[in-house]
């Protein structure tokens, strides 16, 4: 998340979302089991409202993950408080 590539991708996503409704899809139903929660955290930090569409009848607004803390404009994920994500 601290790479120029992530920032570029996030900027592209924000630009697209300004023009039309935008969705990210994943095979995981629950955001807490998916890497897209990290993207959602980054968007919320920038003041973007993120809604998770869990199924046809259920949606949930994203709030910053419990394992993250804010330092200025940066999100810090403390290893001892977050369930390990397999980032490979």
SVG drawing of the C-alpha trace seen along z (x, -y; Angstrom):
<svg xmlns="http://www.w3.org/2000/svg" viewBox="-33 -14 40 31">
<polyline fill="none" stroke="black" stroke-width="0.4" points="0.0,0.0 3.0,-2.3 4.1,-1.9 3.8,-4.3 1.9,-1.5 -0.8,-1.3 -1.2,-5.1 -1.5,-5.2 -4.1,-2.4 -6.0,-4.2 -5.9,-7.5 -7.2,-5.7 -10.0,-4.2 -10.9,-7.6 -11.0,-9.2 -13.3,-6.5 -15.6,-6.7 -15.9,-10.5 -17.3,-9.8 -19.7,-6.9 -20.7,-4.4 -17.8,-2.0 -17.5,1.5 -14.6,3.8 -15.4,7.5 -13.9,10.4 -14.7,14.1 -14.7,13.4 -18.2,12.3 -17.1,10.7 -14.8,7.7 -13.0,8.7 -11.7,11.8 -10.6,10.0 -7.8,7.7 -10.3,5.2 -10.8,4.1 -7.3,2.5 -8.4,0.6 -11.6,-0.4 -9.5,-1.6 -7.4,-3.8 -10.5,-5.2 -12.2,-6.0 -9.0,-7.8 -9.4,-10.0 -13.0,-10.8 -14.7,-8.4 -17.9,-6.6 -17.5,-2.9 -20.5,-0.5 -19.9,3.3 -22.6,5.1 -22.7,8.4 -25.6,10.0 -28.8,8.8 -30.4,7.7 -27.5,6.7 -25.1,3.8 -22.8,2.4 -20.9,-0.9 -17.1,-0.5 -15.5,-1.7 -11.7,-1.6 -10.6,1.8 -10.1,2.3 -6.4,3.2 -5.6,-0.1 -4.6,-3.4 -4.3,-6.7 -1.1,-8.7 -1.7,-11.9 -2.5,-10.7 -1.1,-7.3 -2.7,-4.0 -0.6,-1.9 -1.6,1.8 -0.1,3.1 0.9,6.8 -0.2,7.8 -3.8,6.7 -4.5,7.9 -5.3,11.4 -2.6,12.2 -3.5,11.6 -1.8,13.7 -0.5,11.1 1.1,13.5"/>
</svg>
